[in-house]
Amino acid sequence: MQSPFNNPSISIAGSKDIDELVTLVNSAYRGEGSKKGWTTEASLLDGIRVNQEAVEKQITTPGAVILKYTDESGSLIGCVYLQKQGAHIYLGMLTVSPGLQAKGIGKQLLAASEIYAVQQGCGMITMTVISVREELIAWYKRHGYRANGETRPFPKGQEFGIPKQDLEFIVLEKQIG
């Protein structure tokens, strides 16, 4: 069957993928292993990035999906969370396995996200990025995303981990379609 994302490696994740998604996301954002890639948040946050309950909620939220990227053997090596919010899609948790970063997988997931947004009738993708993640912000800007001037507070508690310093989000957006 032809993938609706122009890439046979990308499909919509389901409940059977939850444990593998949790392992992938936490490996890319936290801990020593995450330092193999350039997207680590280990110097900014302690704790885990996601747990099974959070990913299950993402998968089962109406209007939301997680796109997964699998290699030739079927192993999960990338993902992105997308949620329809009115006329735009919120993009979060773009993740690529640390040892496979900088090989175009993130770019392919971003392109699939834009296809998904158009399929959902949305003309914009928005996201929040930790403001001190300058290299990541620059990567998104190279792919057409722009800061809209809005900032948001970093959540209190342990929803995304335990901050090691004061953090805030900036909002990036891209017109599509």
Secondary structure, DSSP 4 states (H G I P E B T S, - for coil): ---TTS-TTEEE--GGGHHHHHHHHHHHHSHHHHTTSS---TTTEES-S--HHHHHHHHHSTTEEEEEEE-TTS-EEEEEEEEEETTEEEEEEEEE-GGGTTSSHHHHHHHHHHHHHHHTT-SEEEEEEETT-HHHHHHHHHTT-EEEEEEEEPPSSSSS-EESS--EEEEEEEE--
